[in-house]
Amino acid sequence: MSLPRVCLVGVGGYGRVHLQHLSDFHQRDELVLVAAVVFPPESEPDILPVLTGLGCEIFPNFDELCAALPRLKVDLGVVPTPIHLHARMAIALLEARAHVLVEKPIAATLAETEAIARAAQEFQRIVAVGFQYLHAPEILALKRQLLEGAIGPLQRVVVHAAWPRSHSYYTRNNWAGRLRVGADLVLDSPINNAISHFFMVMLFLAGRRSDIAAVPVRLTGELYRAQDIESFDTGVIRLQTDDGCRLDFYGTHSSREISRPSLTIEGRDGRAEWVQDSHALVEGVKGKWGQLAEPEFETREKMLRDVLTRIHGGYAFICSPELASVHVRCVGLLHEHVSITPISPTYLAERQADGQVFTFVPGLDACLAAAARSGTSLTEAGARWGVKPVEVVIP
């Protein structure tokens, strides 16, 4: 069996993480990294020797790579590019008969997501979306526990995540914190970027089968902006499924301190939890069950290996366009129906750490955690700058 031939579209930002894994797999003879787009080449001088040392052909832009795809005979294209470029690039790779691993989210809109899914079906290729925690062994084991009724019917799943981001986070490129770049939708936000992993894990664990996510029928949202950006940096999103389970997401980039993302699951007959890079735990009708979390590096490797297994014709779990579309739909509904409320400078403060400047909302850390525990809005939890949540029935 020949080794899969892989191209990487972009090596800046998170592309460096993908390059590290692809390089490791290349050196272990699990794949051949045949091409990479470095735009422009002079922007990544330290990367060029790494690529040339692997025998990798370098292209200055995506169009030149596409022109060379018939010659390169690429089996898999890895796409860690800005959100608004995902659909165009994924579809072009599919048309060239390559499978695709695209970074999360799969696309900015449901229409783009559906276009990717149609192209994958037309050309009989696999599209996997880079929600790496869906590949974590402890998450998949926890899902099996829930499907086997370890805590009975699910009643509430809640995510709490506070990941402060500095001013430089929003100036690192031309799309961070943006709703649009030119005519293209981006919809960058915690729920559509850094913390989207945990929103997706919540949807996945509440799904009634091993390969599906929960489909919400009602959404309640409140969105806030503390940073100097277009989009929101703090959001509370409460979902309800058709069987009455509540899925609650409490996330922010404007807390003072980091609070490791965690997920709590309440069932009729017990409870479960997952803490990022720590553990999964169940306390239910069959007693206690627990499993330590795999390191994130190994989880990302497992995701890539699962994609390669599928390319070789074997079975391994991947996050398909259909699975990822539930996340895209929720993000779209939020932006369509819920206004972003700016938080007055009266309620903001700044601090410096490790040479970075952070804007934060004093008191948000405790308020967000209290609201997550009680299942309330931030206003009900004591935020003086909070507003009444907006409720949406999902068609």
KEKE-3310 file (N, C-alpha, C; in steps of 0.2 Angstrom, whole numbers, plus 5000, padded with zeros to 4 digits):
npx = (5004:5003:5010:5000:4999:5002:4996:4999:4990:4995:5006:5007:5002:4990:4993:5006:5006:4999:5009:5019:5014:5012:5025:5031:5024:5028:5042:5041:5037:5023:5016:5018:5023:5021:5019:5017:5009:5015:5012:5016:5031:5043:5038:5039:5052:5059:5053:5055:5067:5064:5053:5059:5069:5061:5059:5048:5038:5036:5024:5019:5006:4988:4982:4992:4996:4984:4985:4995:4991:4986:4998:5005:4997:4989:4983:4977:4972:4977:4969:4972:4967:4961:4944:4935:4940:4939:4929:4930:4943:4943:4933:4939:4950:4943:4938:4949:4951:4956:4956:4950:4956:4949:4952:4943:4930:4920:4916:4910:4896:4880:4876:4889:4894:4885:4888:4901:4899:4891:4901:4910:4902:4899:4912:4916:4924:4932:4928:4935:4933:4942:4939:4947:4946:4935:4940:4947:4951:4945:4934:4927:4925:4917:4906:4901:4898:4887:4878:4875:4867:4872:4870:4857:4843:4848:4848:4854:4867:4882:4894:4908:4920:4934:4944:4956:4961:4974:4977:4985:4981:4970:4975:4983:4981:4971:4958:4954:4942:4933:4918:4916:4926:4929:4918:4916:4909:4915:4913:4920:4923:4923:4915:4915:4928:4942:4936:4926:4928:4924:4910:4906:4910:4900:4888:4890:4891:4879:4871:4861:4866:4881:4888:4882:4877:4868:4853:4847:4831:4827:4834:4843:4851:4864:4875:4891:4902:4918:4931:4940:4933:4924:4915:4908:4915:4911:4900:4884:4875:4861:4853:4840:4835:4824:4820:4820:4832:4844:4856:4870:4880:4894:4905:4920:4932:4936:4938:4947:4956:4962:4951:4951:4943:4928:4916:4900:4888:4872:4861:4846:4849:4861:4878:4890:4907:4919:4935:4945:4960:4962:4953:4939:4924:4911:4897:4885:4872:4878:4889:4905:4915:4930:4942:4958:4963:4969:4985:4984:4992:4994:4980:4978:4986:4980:4968:4973:4978:4966:4960:4968:4966:4953:4955:4962:4953:4948:4939:4936:4932:4927:4924:4912:4905:4891:4890:4897:4889:4879:4885:4888:4876:4870:4879:4876:4863:4864:4871:4861:4850:4853:4858:4874:4880:4889:4900:4901:4915:4916:4915:4926:4943:4961:4976:4993:5003:5016:5022:5011:4996:4980:4963:4950:4935:4931:4925:4919:4923:4919:4905:4902:4905:4896:4884:4884:4884:4871:4863:4858:4855:4868:4865:4855:4864:4871:4878:4880:4880:4873:4861:4844:4842:4839:4827:4826:4816:4821:4821)
npy = (4994:5011:5026:5039:5054:5071:5088:5104:5118:5132:5138:5147:5153:5143:5133:5129:5120:5110:5107:5102:5090:5083:5083:5075:5063:5061:5058:5046:5038:5037:5045:5055:5071:5081:5094:5112:5127:5142:5158:5175:5167:5173:5177:5167:5162:5153:5141:5137:5130:5118:5113:5111:5102:5090:5087:5093:5102:5119:5132:5148:5152:5148:5145:5142:5130:5123:5122:5113:5101:5090:5084:5082:5073:5072:5065:5069:5085:5097:5109:5123:5137:5154:5156:5161:5156:5143:5135:5138:5133:5120:5114:5116:5107:5095:5094:5091:5078:5075:5070:5079:5087:5099:5114:5118:5131:5121:5130:5146:5148:5140:5137:5137:5126:5115:5116:5111:5098:5093:5093:5083:5072:5071:5069:5058:5058:5060:5072:5079:5087:5098:5096:5092:5086:5078:5066:5062:5049:5048:5055:5048:5036:5041:5045:5032:5027:5036:5033:5020:5022:5025:5036:5038:5045:5061:5077:5089:5098:5106:5118:5127:5139:5149:5159:5170:5183:5192:5209:5207:5196:5199:5207:5199:5195:5198:5195:5191:5192:5198:5200:5201:5199:5210:5205:5193:5182:5180:5178:5177:5172:5167:5155:5151:5148:5148:5142:5134:5120:5115:5118:5110:5097:5097:5096:5084:5074:5074:5069:5056:5044:5036:5042:5055:5072:5081:5089:5105:5112:5124:5140:5151:5166:5177:5190:5198:5212:5216:5218:5227:5225:5218:5207:5196:5193:5187:5175:5168:5154:5145:5130:5119:5103:5091:5082:5087:5090:5101:5111:5120:5134:5143:5155:5164:5177:5187:5186:5188:5179:5162:5149:5132:5124:5115:5102:5098:5085:5082:5069:5059:5049:5051:5058:5066:5071:5081:5087:5097:5091:5083:5073:5061:5057:5047:5045:5035:5024:5012:5013:5021:5027:5031:5040:5045:5060:5060:5068:5084:5085:5071:5068:5076:5070:5058:5061:5065:5052:5045:5050:5046:5033:5031:5036:5025:5016:5010:5009:5023:5035:5051:5069:5073:5083:5084:5081:5092:5103:5106:5114:5125:5129:5134:5144:5153:5156:5163:5175:5180:5182:5187:5202:5210:5216:5230:5231:5244:5255:5259:5247:5240:5235:5235:5224:5219:5205:5194:5202:5206:5215:5215:5217:5216:5211:5216:5205:5196:5183:5176:5178:5172:5159:5157:5158:5148:5137:5138:5139:5151:5168:5180:5192:5188:5182:5193:5202:5219:5225:5217:5210:5206:5189:5183:5173:5160:5150:5136:5133)
npz = (5000:4995:5002:5008:4999:5003:5005:5012:5016:5019:5032:5042:5058:5065:5056:5058:5068:5062:5053:5061:5065:5053:5048:5057:5055:5042:5043:5050:5040:5037:5029:5015:5014:5001:4996:5000:5004:5006:5010:5010:5004:5010:5022:5031:5036:5044:5042:5029:5027:5034:5026:5014:5018:5019:5007:5001:4990:4987:4986:4982:4983:4984:4971:4962:4968:4966:4952:4950:4956:4948:4943:4955:4962:4974:4989:5000:5006:5018:5027:5035:5036:5036:5041:5031:5020:5019:5013:4998:4996:5001:4992:4980:4981:4983:4970:4963:4966:4979:4996:5011:5025:5035:5045:5060:5061:5049:5039:5036:5034:5033:5020:5013:5020:5016:5002:5002:5007:4996:4986:4991:4991:4977:4971:4978:4990:5006:5018:5033:5048:5058:5073:5085:5098:5097:5094:5105:5116:5128:5127:5117:5124:5135:5128:5124:5137:5140:5130:5133:5144:5157:5165:5164:5155:5147:5155:5157:5149:5152:5147:5153:5150:5151:5143:5143:5131:5123:5117:5106:5101:5093:5083:5076:5063:5048:5050:5063:5076:5068:5058:5045:5030:5018:5006:5011:5024:5040:5054:5066:5083:5100:5101:5088:5085:5095:5107:5101:5100:5112:5113:5102:5107:5117:5110:5103:5113:5118:5107:5101:5095:5091:5081:5079:5082:5095:5090:5091:5095:5100:5104:5115:5118:5123:5119:5120:5119:5124:5120:5107:5094:5080:5082:5095:5111:5122:5127:5130:5127:5126:5123:5118:5116:5106:5115:5127:5133:5140:5134:5138:5136:5141:5138:5137:5131:5139:5152:5168:5173:5168:5166:5165:5152:5154:5156:5161:5164:5167:5172:5173:5182:5187:5186:5175:5170:5160:5159:5151:5145:5156:5163:5161:5169:5177:5187:5191:5188:5187:5196:5198:5185:5176:5166:5162:5153:5136:5131:5123:5111:5107:5105:5093:5085:5084:5078:5065:5061:5061:5050:5040:5041:5036:5023:5018:5017:5029:5044:5055:5067:5061:5060:5051:5037:5039:5053:5058:5053:5062:5072:5064:5060:5072:5076:5065:5067:5079:5076:5067:5074:5087:5095:5097:5112:5117:5130:5142:5143:5157:5164:5162:5162:5162:5161:5162:5157:5155:5145:5137:5134:5141:5140:5152:5160:5176:5188:5180:5179:5191:5190:5177:5180:5191:5184:5175:5184:5189:5178:5173:5166:5162:5168:5177:5186:5191:5183:5180:5168:5159:5148:5143:5138:5121:5113:5102:5090:5082:5065)
capx = (5000:5007:5009:4996:5003:4998:4998:4997:4988:4997:5010:5007:4997:4989:4996:5013:5004:4998:5015:5023:5012:5013:5032:5032:5021:5032:5048:5039:5034:5016:5013:5023:5021:5023:5018:5014:5008:5018:5011:5021:5037:5047:5034:5040:5059:5062:5049:5057:5072:5060:5050:5064:5072:5057:5058:5042:5038:5033:5020:5017:4998:4984:4980:4998:4996:4979:4987:5000:4988:4986:5005:5007:4993:4988:4978:4974:4974:4975:4967:4972:4967:4956:4937:4931:4943:4938:4924:4933:4949:4941:4930:4945:4954:4939:4937:4955:4950:4959:4952:4951:4955:4949:4952:4936:4924:4921:4914:4907:4889:4877:4876:4895:4895:4882:4892:4907:4896:4889:4907:4913:4898:4900:4919:4917:4930:4931:4930:4935:4933:4947:4938:4952:4943:4930:4944:4950:4949:4941:4928:4923:4923:4912:4900:4898:4895:4881:4873:4873:4863:4876:4867:4850:4842:4852:4844:4857:4875:4885:4901:4911:4927:4936:4951:4957:4965:4977:4976:4989:4977:4965:4979:4988:4979:4966:4951:4952:4937:4929:4912:4917:4932:4927:4911:4915:4907:4920:4910:4925:4921:4925:4911:4917:4935:4946:4932:4921:4930:4920:4904:4905:4910:4894:4883:4892:4890:4871:4868:4858:4869:4888:4890:4878:4877:4861:4850:4843:4825:4827:4841:4843:4858:4866:4882:4894:4909:4922:4937:4940:4932:4917:4911:4908:4920:4908:4893:4880:4871:4857:4850:4835:4834:4817:4818:4820:4838:4847:4864:4871:4887:4896:4912:4923:4939:4937:4939:4954:4960:4960:4948:4951:4936:4925:4909:4896:4882:4867:4856:4841:4851:4868:4881:4897:4910:4925:4939:4950:4967:4963:4949:4932:4921:4904:4895:4879:4868:4883:4894:4909:4919:4934:4947:4962:4963:4975:4988:4981:4996:4992:4974:4978:4989:4975:4964:4976:4978:4959:4958:4972:4963:4948:4958:4965:4947:4946:4934:4938:4928:4929:4919:4910:4902:4885:4891:4899:4884:4875:4888:4888:4869:4869:4883:4873:4857:4866:4872:4855:4844:4855:4863:4880:4880:4895:4901:4903:4921:4915:4915:4932:4950:4967:4981:4998:5006:5021:5023:5005:4990:4973:4957:4945:4929:4931:4919:4916:4925:4914:4898:4901:4905:4890:4878:4885:4881:4864:4859:4855:4859:4873:4861:4852:4870:4873:4881:4876:4880:4870:4855:4839:4843:4835:4825:4824:4814:4825:4817)
capy = (5000:5017:5031:5045:5060:5076:5095:5108:5124:5137:5136:5152:5152:5136:5129:5127:5114:5104:5105:5098:5083:5081:5082:5069:5057:5060:5055:5040:5034:5036:5049:5059:5078:5083:5101:5116:5134:5147:5164:5174:5163:5177:5178:5161:5160:5148:5136:5135:5124:5112:5110:5108:5096:5085:5086:5096:5107:5125:5136:5155:5154:5142:5144:5139:5123:5119:5120:5108:5095:5084:5082:5080:5067:5073:5061:5073:5092:5099:5116:5127:5143:5158:5153:5163:5153:5136:5132:5138:5129:5113:5112:5115:5101:5089:5093:5088:5071:5074:5070:5085:5089:5106:5116:5120:5127:5119:5135:5152:5148:5133:5136:5134:5119:5111:5115:5106:5091:5090:5091:5077:5066:5070:5066:5052:5059:5061:5078:5078:5094:5097:5096:5086:5083:5072:5060:5060:5042:5048:5058:5043:5032:5044:5045:5026:5027:5039:5029:5014:5023:5025:5041:5038:5051:5067:5082:5096:5097:5113:5120:5133:5140:5156:5159:5177:5184:5198:5213:5205:5190:5202:5210:5194:5194:5203:5192:5190:5196:5201:5197:5200:5202:5212:5203:5186:5181:5176:5176:5174:5173:5161:5149:5149:5148:5144:5138:5130:5113:5112:5118:5104:5091:5097:5094:5077:5070:5074:5065:5049:5039:5036:5046:5061:5077:5083:5094:5109:5115:5131:5143:5157:5169:5184:5191:5204:5214:5220:5220:5232:5220:5218:5201:5196:5189:5183:5173:5163:5151:5139:5126:5114:5097:5089:5077:5091:5091:5108:5112:5127:5135:5149:5156:5171:5178:5193:5185:5190:5173:5156:5143:5127:5122:5109:5100:5094:5082:5079:5064:5057:5044:5052:5064:5065:5077:5080:5093:5097:5088:5081:5067:5060:5054:5046:5043:5033:5018:5006:5015:5026:5026:5037:5039:5051:5063:5060:5074:5087:5083:5064:5068:5079:5064:5052:5064:5064:5045:5042:5052:5042:5026:5032:5036:5019:5012:5007:5013:5027:5041:5058:5074:5074:5090:5083:5082:5099:5108:5108:5119:5130:5132:5137:5151:5157:5158:5168:5181:5182:5184:5190:5207:5210:5221:5232:5232:5250:5255:5259:5241:5237:5236:5232:5222:5216:5199:5191:5207:5207:5219:5212:5220:5211:5213:5214:5201:5192:5176:5173:5179:5167:5152:5156:5157:5141:5132:5139:5139:5157:5173:5184:5197:5185:5181:5199:5207:5225:5227:5212:5212:5200:5185:5183:5166:5159:5144:5134:5129)
capz = (5000:4995:5007:5006:4997:5007:5004:5017:5013:5024:5037:5047:5063:5067:5051:5061:5072:5057:5050:5065:5065:5046:5047:5061:5051:5036:5045:5052:5034:5037:5024:5011:5013:4994:4994:5005:5002:5010:5007:5005:5006:5015:5029:5036:5034:5048:5040:5022:5027:5036:5021:5009:5020:5018:5000:5000:4985:4990:4982:4985:4984:4983:4964:4959:4970:4962:4945:4950:4959:4944:4943:4962:4964:4981:4991:5006:5007:5025:5026:5042:5033:5038:5041:5025:5014:5020:5008:4992:4996:5002:4986:4975:4983:4981:4963:4961:4969:4985:5002:5014:5032:5035:5051:5062:5059:5042:5035:5040:5033:5031:5013:5011:5022:5011:4996:5003:5007:4990:4982:4994:4988:4970:4969:4982:4994:5013:5022:5040:5051:5064:5080:5088:5104:5096:5093:5111:5118:5134:5125:5114:5129:5139:5124:5125:5143:5140:5126:5137:5150:5163:5170:5162:5150:5149:5157:5155:5148:5152:5146:5156:5147:5151:5140:5141:5125:5123:5112:5100:5098:5088:5078:5073:5056:5046:5051:5070:5079:5062:5056:5038:5027:5012:5005:5014:5031:5044:5060:5071:5090:5104:5099:5081:5084:5100:5111:5098:5102:5118:5110:5098:5111:5120:5105:5101:5118:5119:5102:5103:5092:5092:5076:5077:5087:5096:5085:5095:5092:5103:5106:5119:5117:5125:5116:5123:5116:5128:5116:5102:5089:5077:5084:5102:5115:5128:5125:5134:5123:5129:5118:5120:5111:5105:5120:5133:5136:5139:5132:5140:5134:5145:5136:5136:5130:5142:5160:5171:5173:5164:5169:5160:5149:5158:5154:5166:5162:5172:5170:5178:5186:5189:5183:5172:5168:5157:5160:5146:5146:5163:5164:5160:5175:5177:5193:5189:5191:5188:5200:5196:5179:5175:5162:5161:5146:5132:5130:5117:5106:5105:5102:5087:5081:5083:5072:5058:5060:5060:5043:5035:5041:5032:5016:5016:5017:5035:5048:5060:5067:5059:5061:5044:5036:5042:5060:5059:5051:5068:5075:5059:5060:5079:5075:5060:5071:5084:5072:5063:5079:5094:5094:5101:5116:5119:5137:5143:5146:5164:5167:5159:5165:5158:5165:5158:5159:5150:5139:5133:5137:5141:5143:5155:5164:5183:5191:5175:5181:5196:5187:5172:5184:5195:5179:5173:5189:5191:5172:5172:5162:5166:5171:5183:5190:5194:5179:5179:5161:5155:5144:5143:5132:5115:5112:5095:5088:5077:5060)
cpx = (5004:5006:5005:5001:4998:5001:4995:4996:4989:5001:5011:5002:4996:4992:5003:5011:5003:5005:5019:5021:5013:5021:5034:5030:5025:5038:5047:5037:5027:5012:5019:5020:5025:5023:5015:5014:5011:5017:5012:5027:5041:5044:5036:5047:5062:5058:5052:5062:5069:5057:5054:5068:5068:5056:5051:5042:5034:5030:5018:5010:4994:4982:4986:4998:4990:4981:4992:4997:4988:4993:5007:5003:4992:4982:4974:4977:4972:4975:4966:4972:4962:4949:4934:4934:4942:4934:4927:4939:4947:4937:4935:4949:4950:4938:4944:4956:4955:4954:4954:4951:4955:4948:4945:4936:4924:4920:4911:4899:4887:4877:4883:4897:4891:4885:4898:4904:4894:4895:4910:4909:4899:4907:4921:4924:4928:4933:4929:4936:4938:4945:4941:4949:4938:4934:4948:4947:4944:4934:4924:4921:4917:4905:4897:4895:4888:4876:4871:4869:4866:4873:4860:4849:4845:4847:4847:4865:4877:4892:4903:4918:4928:4943:4953:4962:4967:4975:4979:4985:4972:4969:4984:4987:4973:4959:4949:4947:4933:4923:4912:4924:4930:4919:4910:4914:4913:4917:4914:4923:4924:4921:4912:4924:4938:4942:4926:4922:4925:4912:4902:4905:4903:4888:4884:4890:4882:4868:4866:4861:4877:4891:4887:4879:4869:4859:4845:4837:4824:4833:4839:4850:4858:4874:4885:4901:4912:4928:4935:4939:4925:4913:4911:4914:4918:4901:4890:4875:4867:4853:4845:4834:4826:4815:4819:4826:4841:4854:4866:4879:4889:4903:4914:4930:4941:4937:4946:4959:4958:4957:4947:4944:4934:4918:4906:4890:4878:4862:4851:4844:4859:4871:4888:4900:4916:4928:4945:4957:4968:4959:4942:4930:4914:4903:4887:4876:4873:4889:4898:4914:4923:4939:4951:4962:4970:4978:4985:4986:4995:4985:4974:4982:4984:4970:4967:4976:4971:4958:4962:4969:4957:4950:4960:4959:4945:4941:4937:4933:4931:4923:4917:4906:4895:4885:4892:4894:4880:4878:4887:4881:4868:4873:4879:4866:4858:4867:4866:4850:4847:4860:4869:4880:4887:4895:4904:4910:4921:4916:4921:4938:4955:4972:4987:5001:5010:5021:5017:5000:4984:4968:4952:4939:4929:4925:4917:4918:4920:4907:4897:4901:4898:4884:4878:4882:4874:4859:4855:4858:4864:4870:4858:4858:4873:4877:4877:4876:4876:4863:4850:4841:4838:4833:4823:4822:4818:4821:4819)
cpy = (5006:5022:5036:5051:5066:5083:5098:5115:5130:5135:5141:5150:5145:5131:5126:5120:5108:5102:5101:5091:5080:5079:5075:5062:5055:5056:5048:5035:5032:5040:5052:5066:5081:5090:5105:5123:5138:5154:5170:5170:5167:5178:5172:5158:5154:5141:5133:5129:5118:5109:5107:5102:5090:5083:5089:5102:5113:5129:5142:5156:5147:5140:5141:5131:5120:5117:5114:5101:5089:5080:5079:5074:5067:5069:5065:5080:5094:5107:5120:5134:5147:5155:5155:5160:5145:5132:5132:5133:5121:5110:5111:5109:5095:5088:5090:5081:5070:5074:5077:5085:5096:5108:5118:5128:5125:5125:5141:5152:5141:5132:5134:5127:5114:5110:5110:5099:5088:5088:5085:5071:5065:5067:5060:5053:5061:5069:5077:5085:5093:5099:5090:5083:5078:5066:5058:5053:5043:5051:5052:5038:5035:5044:5038:5025:5030:5035:5023:5015:5024:5031:5042:5044:5057:5073:5089:5094:5105:5114:5127:5134:5148:5156:5166:5178:5191:5203:5211:5199:5193:5206:5206:5193:5199:5201:5191:5195:5200:5197:5196:5202:5203:5209:5196:5186:5177:5174:5174:5176:5167:5155:5147:5148:5144:5140:5134:5123:5111:5113:5112:5098:5091:5094:5086:5073:5069:5071:5058:5043:5041:5041:5053:5066:5078:5089:5098:5111:5122:5134:5150:5160:5176:5184:5197:5205:5218:5222:5225:5228:5221:5213:5202:5192:5186:5181:5167:5160:5145:5136:5121:5109:5095:5085:5081:5092:5098:5107:5119:5128:5142:5150:5163:5171:5185:5192:5188:5184:5167:5151:5138:5125:5115:5108:5096:5091:5079:5075:5062:5053:5045:5058:5062:5071:5075:5087:5092:5095:5086:5074:5067:5056:5053:5043:5041:5027:5012:5008:5020:5023:5032:5035:5045:5053:5061:5067:5077:5085:5076:5064:5071:5074:5059:5055:5063:5056:5042:5044:5048:5035:5026:5032:5029:5014:5008:5011:5017:5033:5047:5062:5076:5081:5090:5085:5090:5104:5110:5114:5126:5134:5136:5144:5155:5160:5164:5175:5184:5185:5188:5196:5207:5216:5223:5233:5239:5250:5256:5253:5237:5239:5233:5229:5220:5210:5196:5196:5208:5211:5215:5217:5215:5215:5211:5210:5196:5184:5173:5173:5173:5160:5151:5155:5150:5136:5132:5139:5145:5162:5176:5189:5194:5183:5187:5204:5213:5227:5222:5214:5205:5196:5185:5175:5165:5151:5142:5130:5122)
cpz = (5000:5000:5004:5005:4999:5005:5010:5015:5018:5030:5043:5052:5065:5062:5054:5065:5068:5054:5054:5065:5058:5045:5051:5058:5045:5038:5048:5046:5035:5032:5020:5010:5006:4993:5000:5002:5007:5007:5011:5008:5011:5022:5034:5034:5037:5045:5033:5023:5029:5030:5015:5011:5020:5011:4997:4995:4988:4985:4985:4986:4982:4975:4961:4962:4967:4955:4945:4953:4954:4944:4950:4964:4971:4983:4997:5006:5014:5024:5033:5040:5037:5037:5034:5019:5014:5014:5001:4991:4996:4995:4980:4975:4981:4974:4960:4963:4975:4991:5006:5022:5033:5043:5053:5062:5051:5037:5039:5039:5032:5024:5010:5014:5018:5004:4996:5003:5001:4985:4985:4991:4981:4968:4974:4986:5001:5015:5029:5043:5057:5071:5083:5094:5103:5095:5099:5114:5124:5132:5121:5119:5133:5135:5124:5131:5143:5136:5129:5143:5156:5168:5168:5157:5152:5150:5155:5154:5148:5151:5149:5153:5148:5149:5138:5135:5125:5117:5105:5097:5092:5083:5074:5065:5054:5047:5058:5073:5074:5061:5048:5036:5020:5011:5009:5022:5034:5051:5066:5078:5094:5102:5092:5080:5090:5105:5108:5099:5107:5117:5106:5102:5115:5116:5103:5107:5119:5113:5104:5099:5092:5087:5074:5083:5089:5092:5089:5091:5095:5105:5110:5119:5120:5123:5118:5120:5121:5125:5110:5095:5086:5080:5092:5105:5121:5126:5130:5129:5126:5124:5121:5114:5111:5111:5127:5136:5135:5138:5133:5139:5137:5143:5135:5135:5135:5150:5162:5171:5169:5168:5164:5158:5152:5155:5159:5163:5167:5169:5175:5183:5188:5186:5179:5171:5164:5158:5155:5148:5153:5163:5162:5166:5174:5184:5192:5192:5191:5192:5197:5190:5178:5170:5161:5154:5143:5131:5123:5110:5103:5102:5095:5082:5079:5078:5066:5056:5058:5052:5039:5035:5036:5024:5014:5016:5023:5038:5054:5061:5065:5060:5054:5044:5039:5050:5062:5057:5057:5071:5071:5060:5067:5078:5070:5063:5076:5081:5069:5068:5085:5092:5099:5105:5118:5127:5138:5146:5154:5167:5165:5163:5161:5163:5160:5161:5153:5143:5135:5137:5136:5144:5145:5158:5171:5185:5186:5177:5185:5193:5182:5175:5188:5190:5177:5178:5190:5184:5171:5167:5166:5170:5178:5188:5193:5190:5177:5172:5156:5153:5145:5137:5127:5114:5105:5094:5082:5071:5058)
residu = (MET:SER:LEU:PRO:ARG:VAL:CYS:LEU:VAL:GLY:VAL:GLY:GLY:TYR:GLY:ARG:VAL:HIS:LEU:GLN:HIS:LEU:SER:ASP:PHE:HIS:GLN:ARG:ASP:GLU:LEU:VAL:LEU:VAL:ALA:ALA:VAL:VAL:PHE:PRO:PRO:GLU:SER:GLU:PRO:ASP:ILE:LEU:PRO:VAL:LEU:THR:GLY:LEU:GLY:CYS:GLU:ILE:PHE:PRO:ASN:PHE:ASP:GLU:LEU:CYS:ALA:ALA:LEU:PRO:ARG:LEU:LYS:VAL:ASP:LEU:GLY:VAL:VAL:PRO:THR:PRO:ILE:HIS:LEU:HIS:ALA:ARG:MET:ALA:ILE:ALA:LEU:LEU:GLU:ALA:ARG:ALA:HIS:VAL:LEU:VAL:GLU:LYS:PRO:ILE:ALA:ALA:THR:LEU:ALA:GLU:THR:GLU:ALA:ILE:ALA:ARG:ALA:ALA:GLN:GLU:PHE:GLN:ARG:ILE:VAL:ALA:VAL:GLY:PHE:GLN:TYR:LEU:HIS:ALA:PRO:GLU:ILE:LEU:ALA:LEU:LYS:ARG:GLN:LEU:LEU:GLU:GLY:ALA:ILE:GLY:PRO:LEU:GLN:ARG:VAL:VAL:VAL:HIS:ALA:ALA:TRP:PRO:ARG:SER:HIS:SER:TYR:TYR:THR:ARG:ASN:ASN:TRP:ALA:GLY:ARG:LEU:ARG:VAL:GLY:ALA:ASP:LEU:VAL:LEU:ASP:SER:PRO:ILE:ASN:ASN:ALA:ILE:SER:HIS:PHE:PHE:MET:VAL:MET:LEU:PHE:LEU:ALA:GLY:ARG:ARG:SER:ASP:ILE:ALA:ALA:VAL:PRO:VAL:ARG:LEU:THR:GLY:GLU:LEU:TYR:ARG:ALA:GLN:ASP:ILE:GLU:SER:PHE:ASP:THR:GLY:VAL:ILE:ARG:LEU:GLN:THR:ASP:ASP:GLY:CYS:ARG:LEU:ASP:PHE:TYR:GLY:THR:HIS:SER:SER:ARG:GLU:ILE:SER:ARG:PRO:SER:LEU:THR:ILE:GLU:GLY:ARG:ASP:GLY:ARG:ALA:GLU:TRP:VAL:GLN:ASP:SER:HIS:ALA:LEU:VAL:GLU:GLY:VAL:LYS:GLY:LYS:TRP:GLY:GLN:LEU:ALA:GLU:PRO:GLU:PHE:GLU:THR:ARG:GLU:LYS:MET:LEU:ARG:ASP:VAL:LEU:THR:ARG:ILE:HIS:GLY:GLY:TYR:ALA:PHE:ILE:CYS:SER:PRO:GLU:LEU:ALA:SER:VAL:HIS:VAL:ARG:CYS:VAL:GLY:LEU:LEU:HIS:GLU:HIS:VAL:SER:ILE:THR:PRO:ILE:SER:PRO:THR:TYR:LEU:ALA:GLU:ARG:GLN:ALA:ASP:GLY:GLN:VAL:PHE:THR:PHE:VAL:PRO:GLY:LEU:ASP:ALA:CYS:LEU:ALA:ALA:ALA:ALA:ARG:SER:GLY:THR:SER:LEU:THR:GLU:ALA:GLY:ALA:ARG:TRP:GLY:VAL:LYS:PRO:VAL:GLU:VAL:VAL:ILE:PRO)
# end
